[in-house]
């Protein structure tokens, strides 16, 4: 009888030890697998917000910063540029950015498409086929528009955007230039990729 009890005790010990060892081995094998599904540091950085220093940006100039692999244009508009935006309302297809609300955060669905009228912040990619328009800020007659007040011209297919990034009527681009989420950290710094609502 004592031998039978001893065998049962050994059996329970071996079963418990094997179960614990198997659990540890399973957990050890699962850790690298689960870790491989987490985003890498490079992936985190690719989507991370980007700070831009606008302290030296003079009226009438543009700087470009990269966010999520895309060019983001920050234009400091002059009073004349802001007047041109007002005059372009009748020429643009979506003056209040209401047609595709995913492209413009609520705080930028206004005439100037910005938090502060002086600063335009848009992704510099045409909404037609992903080309990058060129800036043509000087108001003058252009081959593509005889009464050009300034803005952006996409030479690939002829889309025009005003100084608020709004697309002109009857052009290939279906939508205005995208306004990324952003917020002002101070009078001289903008954070692109995050707004006050945490977008």
N, C-alpha and C positions, 0 to 999 in steps of 0.2 A: 504494500500500500504506500509505503514511504517513497519507493522508487517511482510510482505512478504520480504522486504529488510533485516530486522533484522534476519529472519530465514535463508536467503541465506548467510548472513555474518557469522552466527553461523556454518552453514554447511561447508563453506569454511575453517573456522578456525579449525573445528573438523577434516576435511579431511587432512588438512595440518599437524596438530598436530599428527594425527594417522600415516600419512606417515613418518614424522620425527622419531617418536617413533619406528615404524617398521624398519626403516633404521638403527637406533642405535642398536636395538635388533639383527638385522641380522649381523651387523658388530661385535658386542660383541660375538655372537655365532661362527662367522667365525675365529676370532683371535686364539682361542685354536686349532681349526681344522688345520689351516694353520701352526701354530707353531709345531704341532705334526708331520708335514711332514719334518721339518728341521732336519738335523742330530744332534744327542745328543752330549754333550761334550765328552762322552766316544767314540762315533763313530769318532768324529773329531780327538781325540787323537790316535785312532787305526791306522789312516792313516797318521798321522803327521810325518814329517821328524824327524830323530833321530840323535843326535850328538854322535860321538865316539871319545874318547881320545886315540890317538895312540902314545903318547909321550913316554910311557914306554914299548912299544912293541919292543922286541929285534928281530934281524934277526933270522928266523927259527921258530918263534912262531906264534900262531893264537889266536885271541880273537873273542868272539861271542857277538853280540848285537841283540836285537829283534826289528824288524820293521814289522808292520802289522801282528803280530802274527807269523812271520817266523824268523828262525835263519839266521843272516847274518854273514858270516865269513870274517874276515879281517886278511890276512896273510902277514907278512913282509918277503919277500923272500930274501934269500941269493944269492950271485953271482952264487953259484953252482946250486941253484934251478932254476935260470934264464937260465943257460946253459942247464939244463935238459929239460926245456920247448922247447928250440930250437931243441934238439935231438929227441923230441917226435912228431915233425911235421908229420912224415911218419906213425905214429901209431894211430893218432887221426882221427876221422871221419869228423870233420869240423874245420880244423886248423885256418881259418880266420873268423869263426863265421858268415858265410854267409847263411847257410841253413835256420835258423829261426831267422831273424833279430829282431823280437820282444823281444828276450831274451837277446840281447846285444845292449846297446846304441851305436850310431855311434862312439863316442869317445873311446870306448873300443873294437872296431873291429880291433884289431891289434894282433900281435904275442903274447903279454903278457895279452891281454884282460883287460887292465887297463889304467888309466890316467898316473900314474907313474909306471914304470916297477917293482919297488921294492914292491909295495902294490897290492895285489889281493883282490878284494871285490866281493863276490858272495853270492847268497842265498844258504844256505846249505841244499837244498832239491833235491833229485835225480829226474831227468826229466822222469823216468820210471813210478814209482807208488807212488812217494812222500815220500819215505824212506829218512833217513838222513845218508849219507855216513860218514865214519870215516876217519880221516886223518892218513896217513901213509907216513910221510915225509922222513923217513930214506931210502936211496937207498940201497936195498939189495934184494936178491932172496926171493920171497914170493910164497906161494902156488898158488896164482892166477896169478902171472907173474914172470917168472924166471929172467928177466932183469928189475926189478922195479927201476925206478929213483925217485920215490916219487910222492905223489898226494893224491887222495881220493879213497876209496874203499867202495862200497855199499854191505854189507854182505847179504842183503835180496835176491838179484838176480844176484849178481856178476858184476855189472857195475863198470867200472874203469874210473877215471878222472885224468888228469895230473895236474901239479902244476899251470895251468892256468884255471882249471875247464873245460877243453875240454874232451869230452867223447872219449874213445878208440873205434876203429873200431870193428864191429861184437859183440857188447855188447847190452844188453836189452834196456838201456837208449837211446832214440832217439835223444836227444839234449844235448848240453853243459849245464853246470850249469848256471843259470840266473845271469846276472850282473844287480843289481838294479840301478836306477838313483842315482848318488852321485856326490859330489864335495868336494874339499879340501877347508876348511875355513882358514887353516894355515898349517904349517909344522907338527903340532901335533894334528889337529882336522879334522875329516871328517863328512860331513852332508850326511846321507843316506836318500833317499826318495825325493831328490830334486837335480837338476843339474843346470848348468848355463843357460839352456834353459827353466827352470821352469817346468820340467817334474815331 
